[in-house]
Amino acid sequence: MQSVDKSTQSVDESVKKLLSGEGKNIPLFKVFIPESVMEPLRKVLLSGYIGEGPRVEEFERQLGPWFDNDNVLALNNGTAALQLALRLANVGYGDEVISTAMTCSATNEPILAMGAGIVWADIDPWTGNIDYKDVAGKITPKTKAIMCVHWAGYPCDLDELNAIAAEHGIKLIEDACHAFSSTYHGKPIGSHSDFACFSFQAIKEMTTVDGGALVCKSRADCERGRLLRWYGIDRKSKRKDLRCEADIVEYGYKFHMNDVTAVIGLEQLKYVGKTIEKYRANAARYNEAFKDLKAVRPLRYKDDRTSVYWLYTIRVKNRQKFMEHMKKAGVTVSQVHARNDAHTMFKDFRADLPGVDEFTSEQVSIPAGWWLTDKDLTHIINTAVEYDRRYRPRVQEIRKSSGKYEKTPARRAN
Ligand SMILES: Cc1ncc(COP(=O)(O)O)c(C=O)c1O
């Protein structure tokens, strides 16, 4: 397992800190690239064919079992997967998509790119996931799709969301960019809804440097998506002169994966099972260690689904103090994503979101990945427990605040 190249100069400073822990700290993220990728990579790079070809097909074939679904399209990133899903759901100008504000802005920017408006639904402040009851109340004749995000890898209430989508004849799109290999009711994410979108970006458990996948419930959507990911052209049609003779029926994109990144993905698949086991084992240690704490509280997860714990998110009292406390002890922590509704680009869609207010004021993620040693884990746990001991609220304060959302106007987390 390799760590990042210390000489990298051009990386955004804040990302660099999260990846490296500034050299001496425990990082929040780390890129996993196995040494064994070098030989297949060399081969494909020198093969004379580096576009979308047999390696992409093989990668899609091998991804199928991870999703329990063979309708897989390998793409150049997760954002492209989201935009393609919206297009296949026929979301267009003047339509509405119900979505969550508690996510990477990449979830919601493609909705604007399709010319549609966003209706924010609130979240469960103890999971970070969209609240299906709020979704149900926000459906209008203009609603074309529901977008949900499995925060940190913990699956949303998919049965309920799918039932709402079916009742109104609209599509459910899962942003599963945190959730490769999470499961819901015993089956992997990718096998439950109309569309599930995955990211294989640099710091995900499964990376192709940049890459993504769209997994479709219907074969017809998958075949249409296969055309649209490459300008609307069928790459397999018999043509005598490159792409010159093909009629393009509907416009498409340049969203396909290439054989170079697919080769990296094929190699990663040999390791990702073990990588994920480590995330899960580390999270289990945290769950046990934090279960009775009062100022450092794990999210509340049901046992009918499993998270892959791309993030281990906790809720803490006085987050700024907590972040400083962890930093002083050499542990890199971050909020990772800021609420989206506060961005100027989404100003037309503001709404009252008490669950987002509550979650966003306390949520923070601590390192949980494959790179943690036993010593690191013990150190992180001890440091968090020490914070809890110092700052745990007195009994009266807990009683006073229980069950009440803090009402604050929408604003960026920082
Ligand atoms: C929730 C979520 N959605 C979408 C994306 C976009 O994925 P990509 O960077 O592969 O385009 C990310 C990326 O981190 C993400 O975390």
Ligand as a Chemical Component Dictionary entry (heavy atoms), coordinates in Angstrom:
data_LIG
# 
_chem_comp.id                   LIG 
_chem_comp.type                 NON-POLYMER 
_chem_comp.pdbx_formal_charge   0 
_chem_comp.three_letter_code    LIG 
# 
loop_
_chem_comp_atom.comp_id 
_chem_comp_atom.atom_id 
_chem_comp_atom.alt_atom_id 
_chem_comp_atom.type_symbol 
_chem_comp_atom.charge 
_chem_comp_atom.model_Cartn_x 
_chem_comp_atom.model_Cartn_y 
_chem_comp_atom.model_Cartn_z 
_chem_comp_atom.pdbx_ordinal 
LIG C1 C1 C 0 -21.900 12.262 -2.156 1  
LIG C2 C2 C 0 -21.082 12.482 -3.380 2  
LIG N1 N1 N 0 -21.719 12.617 -4.559 3  
LIG C3 C3 C 0 -21.042 12.802 -5.702 4  
LIG C4 C4 C 0 -19.679 12.865 -5.722 5  
LIG C5 C5 C 0 -18.956 13.105 -7.020 6  
LIG O1 O1 O 0 -18.149 12.034 -7.392 7  
LIG P1 P1 P 0 -16.932 12.292 -8.400 8  
LIG O2 O2 O 0 -15.896 13.070 -7.674 9  
LIG O3 O3 O 0 -16.480 10.915 -8.774 10 
LIG O4 O4 O 0 -17.478 13.033 -9.572 11 
LIG C6 C6 C 0 -18.962 12.743 -4.526 12 
LIG C7 C7 C 0 -17.493 12.820 -4.534 13 
LIG O5 O5 O 0 -16.812 12.752 -3.586 14 
LIG C8 C8 C 0 -19.686 12.546 -3.324 15 
LIG O6 O6 O 0 -19.054 12.421 -2.152 16 
# 
loop_
_chem_comp_bond.comp_id 
_chem_comp_bond.atom_id_1 
_chem_comp_bond.atom_id_2 
_chem_comp_bond.value_order 
_chem_comp_bond.pdbx_ordinal 
LIG C1 C2 SING 1  
LIG C2 N1 SING 2  
LIG C2 C8 DOUB 3  
LIG N1 C3 DOUB 4  
LIG C3 C4 SING 5  
LIG C4 C5 SING 6  
LIG C4 C6 DOUB 7  
LIG C5 O1 SING 8  
LIG O1 P1 SING 9  
LIG P1 O2 DOUB 10 
LIG P1 O3 SING 11 
LIG P1 O4 SING 12 
LIG C6 C7 SING 13 
LIG C6 C8 SING 14 
LIG C7 O5 DOUB 15 
LIG C8 O6 SING 16 
# 
